[in-house]
Amino acid sequence: MRSAFDKFISWTGLAMAAVLILAGGLLLWANSFIGNQVHDQLTMQGITMPEGDALSGLPKADADALKQYAGSPLDTGPEAKAFANHYILVHMNEASGNRTYEDVSGEYIGMSDEQKASEEGQALAGLRQTLFMGNTLRGLLLYGYAFATIGTIAGIASVVAFGGAALLLVLFGLGLWHARKVEKTADVKVSGAIPHTA
């Protein structure tokens, strides 16, 4: 009975290992696909990370966040996040006096046609457009960062899945070994229990 139970558990473990190997393969594929897509899409934008004077004009915390990427092509998720949050956002806040697109747009919409046609109205319209484009670019870059992070998580999960599969394969082998050992022990006890007749 014990031998049959060991075999059942072992074969169940083997089935689970097969599932984990399949999951690990799919997760590895997701990691590779997402990584390639993020890299290719960001590379097509042709953005170079700021360096030199472009960094020195930023607040220290923002400049420090960008220094590690200075002068390199923007082609990874972490670079996209840094550029969006520590370069574009800084310039947007500087241009708008820390007002959001919603604030500026609301102010512009509230103007009369005469006010919109004035020099002040035109400047506000330009700022509104700048903030709209800045928010759009930031959003796209942060989507790239989010997808890159998902790809990284998929890569880690694939390693965990393959590790779990390897452990289950070892346990499968040990389970079968134990089942055979139990069978041999049972055979020895049975054969030893048979009385010898003269």
N, C-alpha and C positions, 0 to 999 in steps of 0.2 A: 504493500500500500504506500509506504513512504517513498519507494523508488518511483512509482507512478506519479505521485505528487511532485517530486523533484523534477521529473521530466516535463510535466505540465507547466510548472513555473518557468523552467528553462526555455521551453518553446514559446511561451508568452513573452518572455524577455527578448527572445530573438525577433519576434514580430514587432515589439516596441522599438528595438534597435533599427529595424528596417524603416519604420515610420520616421524615426529621428534622422536617419541618413537621408531620406527623401526630403524632410523638412530642412535639414542643413543645406542640401543642394539647392533647394529653392531660395532659401535665405541668402546663400552665397551669390546666386544669380541676381537677386534683387539688389544686393550690395554693389555688385559690379555694374549692373545696368544703371542704377541711380547715380553712382559715382561718375560714370562716363557721361550721362546726360547732363548732370550739373556742370561738369568740367567743360563740355562742349558748348553748352548754352552760354555760360559765363565768358568763355574765351571769345565767342563770337561778338561780344559787346565791345571788345578792344579796350577795356579799362585798365589803366596802370595805377597801382596803389600810390598814393601821394608820398612825396619825399622832400627833403630839403626845406625850402621856404614855405611850401604848402603845409608842412607839419609845424613849422615854427610859429605860424600864425594861429594855431589852434590852442585851446585850453590844454594845460599839461596832461590831464587825465586822458583826453582824447588823443593827443599826440603820442602818449605812451602806449595806448591801445593799438595804434597804427604802425609804430616804429618797426615791429618785427616783420611787417610785410612791405616796408618801404621800397618802392621802385619795382616790385614784382608784378607780373600780370595778375589781375583779379580772376582766379579760376577755381577757387575752392569755397565751400560754404562758410568757414570761419572768416575768410577774407571778405566775403559778401556782407556778412553781419557787421564786421568792423567798419567797412566803408559806409554802410547804410546808417549805422548808429553814431559813428564818431567822426564822420566827414560830411555827408550830405545833411544830416539832421542839424549839425552845428551851424552850417551855412544857412540852412532854412531859418533856424532860430535867430541868427544874427540879422538876416534880411528882414524878418518880420517883427523883431523886437519880442521874440518868444511867443508870438501869437500863432495859433494853429490855422490851417487852411479854412476850417469852419468859421473861425473868428473873422478872418479877412474877407472870405466870400460873403458872409452875412452882412458885413459892413458895406461891401460893394453893392450887393443886391438892394440894400436899403437906400441907396442913393437915387436921386432923381436923374432923369436923362441928362439934364443940364449939368448936374454934378459929375456924372460919369464922363461927360465930354470935356470937363475941365482937366487942367494939368494934374491936379491932385487925384482926380478920378482915374485918369489914364495910368498914373503911377500905381494906384491901388489895383487896377486891372492887371498890370504887369506882375505885381507881387502875387496876386491871386493865381495867375498862370504859373509863375515860378514855383509856388507852393504845391500846386496841383501836380506839376511834373516831378517835383522832388518827392512827393508822397508816392506817386506811381512808381518811380524808380526804386525808392526805398522798399515799397511793398514787394516788387518783383525780386529784389536782391534778398529780402528776408524769406520769401518763398523758396529761393534757391538754398538758403541756409537751412530752412526747415527740412527740405527734401534730402539735403546732404546729411543732416542729423539722422533722419530715418534710415538712410543707407548705412550709416555707421552702426546704428542699433541692429540692423539686419545682419551686418557682418559679425557683430559680437554674438548675436543669437545663433548664427550658424556655427560658430566655434563651440558654443555651449551644447548645441544639438549634436555635433560630431563627437564631443567629449562624452556626452551622455550615452551615445550609441556605442562608443568604444567600451565604456564601463559595462553596459548591458551585454556586450559580446563576451567580455571576460567572465561576467557572472553566468552567462549561458554555458560557457565551457566548464566552469566550476560546478554548475548544477548537474550537468551530464556526468561529470567525473564522480560527483557525490552519489548520483543515482546508481552508477555501476558499482561503486564501493558498497552501497547498501544491498544491492542484489547479491554480490559475492558473499557478504556477511550472512545474508539470509540463507543462501545455498549451503554454506558451511554449517549453519545451525541445523538445517533440515537434514543434511546428510549425517551429521553427528547424532541426531535424535533417532535414527533408524537402528533398531536392535540387530545385533549380529547373531545368526543362528549357526549352530555347529552342523 
